[in-house]
Amino acid sequence: MGMKHTTIFSGAAACILLFASCGSEKEMDTGAQIHTLLEESNAYIQQQDAETAMQKALEALDLASGNELEDCEAEAMNSIASIDLATSRDEHAWEYATKAEALSRVNGFARDLARALLIKAKVCIYAEISPEFNRNDEALTYLEEALNLSESINDTPLQIDAYFTLCQTFINKNRWNSNIDMTLFNLAEGNLTKGEELARALARSDLQLKGMLIRVRLLRQASRYSEAVEYCNGILNSCREDDYLTMYQTYDQLTALYHCLEDYGKANESHVNTLAYIKLYTSQKADEQLQKMETEYETELKEQTIKKNRYLITCLCLALVLLAGFIAFLVHVGMKVKERNLELEHKGKAKDKIISFLSDDLDIQELDKDKESLDAAVADYVSNAVAEKARSARKIGLTKRELEILKLSASGKSAAAIASELNISLRTVNNHKFNIFSKMGVSSTTEMTAKAHKMKIL
């Protein structure tokens, strides 16, 4: 019974764990978790939420480092470097990009290496504050390798980024020249055009807008203000109505361009629009933050509901398992009761035979055959009774045949019937009965039967 219950409750414990795990969140493998975190980080960057984006990227890096997933680690470091670059933390961006570069070179991660080199190139061109401290040539070295890598793995967005960054590098190299170097200008325009063509082929409106903004800067550098104005108007016509960030950046460019064209009325109008869209953008960010807080609150409520339901399901499963265990226990007890009843029934039949024996309805020799079914004390009694009967028969000197005829006579059978049953003559039966009467000291069958009972021979 102990073993059966151990099995039942072991199974119960297993069932509880199984059902509890059913309500839990789906387990993702570590790599999938890391990529999900990085996707969330990128989404927050698009929403201009650098703080949350950095938090997600750092979580991804910790998870990748802890599980020794070097490809994910390099990808996470590049994401961190990109966020640092976007928030003007150039030193940190350079540090993480350099780490990603080293890890990618050792393991042959082409895409991550190209990304790291692009980030390092951007740090070089963004850090230029004077002709003496420019790092444009260093940036070109990184960009050449990044472009080759992106082409080898056929990563079009990376190629576009490399072309656009090359264009900005050549624009930088012309930045401090009193007279524009047309060779550098043409190199800048050629790379920009290649990037724009790939962006159009890829149908990426965000990259096309980025290209148009870079072209505005290039045209301004070449004092081609009217063309730059046309591009700004093209940007305003092609960007989304709710893209307030691009609009205020474009109107800001238009303000400067109209000043260069000495069209101060339009410059003032563009300035007013710039302020208006800055206000709209600020309000939009506030609304997005509020929406984020509401979403987080709703998510928390859903998680609490899931936890509550999971707890209730676990309790229900526990109750069902305990009920199953109790039912199994009742079945086991019922089987034991049934076995005991069968045993008692068997013993009851043996006792019935004893009663029959005591009431002269059953030969004690027959009862002796069933003594293995009796209780020990009853079995001893039966054995003793059989022995006593044998001793009484020997005491008066009855032979086996005489004892046999005594029993048949006591049962009411005539001498002729006994002779027929034992296949002996009537005379032989009478002779045996005479000898029995003599040995027992009786003169009739009735006296013989009574004395035989008294002497426990029957």
Steps between C-alpha positions, in 0.01 A plus 500: 500500500791737583661446160171561321448830681857608430436443128170686514642809670816501285273510196296772669807716549598453136149596387509816711829609347370422149177695539675790670741527209211497249383842616844654498643713222645320204871436550702650216855394436764748606585612147137584428473696826807704409371583150163599647673739742705651216189543283329677791810718544490600134127581526568731795775672301247569223279656769791720619500318837874447535490413871264204461679393181832490688344302785374233258835484318693460828263220606569327169877539549486356854297204378734436206815529717357274770419229246820544294306581181772702327299582186219646712758673719652680199153599376405638843824701528433654159150598612639663816761685292229625262293636788807669650573655161144630470524661845846657436688266734776449249758350737262227613389437143864460393570261792210263423551517122868408547405202719241387244758537222758284684245230585365495144846475340596202719176312426442610140173688567490702174176692564594597857850600384353725229268665754786558747717658229214728390451618858873571538496694173207711621678573828797624293295736282267621779796586724649750255517841665790658309723428200778390735288240681318348205504118463338478159776291342475249785124488443554425129716197593221358716234579240683331215517172694140536624372554145688196369363284783142619449523427128647153564208402723247687281372712790336793318416717806863477610616595148269804502633604840859463375432710188326773699781509755758516220312798359503674840874429536578670169273789597707529819824499306369809310370663815804715581594585142447863403441387142308176452705208364285366215680163506386449857154637414462253215613211720243604758223532240593169333477304826179679597341414164591131538345497847183675378459252213527204739253666740246546218549139384448384857191724532623629837343843542699566820829445316382710205422788736841464662661518156304814412611673820864415424455634146367826641820533704712417192320760286533765770874435511516558123288819541227344287230641724210489256553127437525444874167678548340270241630196688366636828158547341525145366570377853197688636278350228622143552521467878208387715264761640587397855877498438546826690871437560584489127276799436659726756851393386406576139345839581811581699707428186261713293542790742877497445464450124259794459738718701775402255264591214415824687129413489438610858120474481516131419782461747278642774207280388724191510623604845141524627428154358814371664381619841150363437627156410742500792197559725302226323794262528538574872127440553519183294784367716299582813198312359720207411642496851149508645395221264805302604407539867142392429624201301737401779214531751272284284780248454553486875128443557500220242804340665330517840187338351713228340676435831166485682355260242816290512467479880136396475580239234781363717266477800236328288754253365624433852143435616441263205821312571415469870151379406653244265732387778208471744300297247799273445528458877130406525541248217800349678308477829203345318725233348642425846148471644401270216805279562419489872137411430609214274735378773223517760264327260752219453548469874122513550461197270761314703318586820176380343671167446593496869138561590397221266755275664371585847146428386609159353441615141866487391782253549785659694749337260350709220533812716867422555561542123398869527706587804733720292203738449436531874642721769799355678303430820213336308743299292666376819161406639411305185835321504457413868145378434619274219776362724259445789263313271783275383611437862143408607469254213833338586412492869216255451690310232289585191660415169482731200224287342304484827524880539376538147200274560429680833474833318274357229273332757486821707392687190189275484604260226383134520741203501397410143567859381841503670590164338405637159692828548818330627462210252514236775254228609216560742649236729830690515314817593313326779824342632664845512198648678511215756866574569421873531221433753733276702788752507273792589284303747169575331218286367334713230579746224334781697721438805805469273426840337439675833821365654702580190392866526576503870847359435545750214559224251246655264 
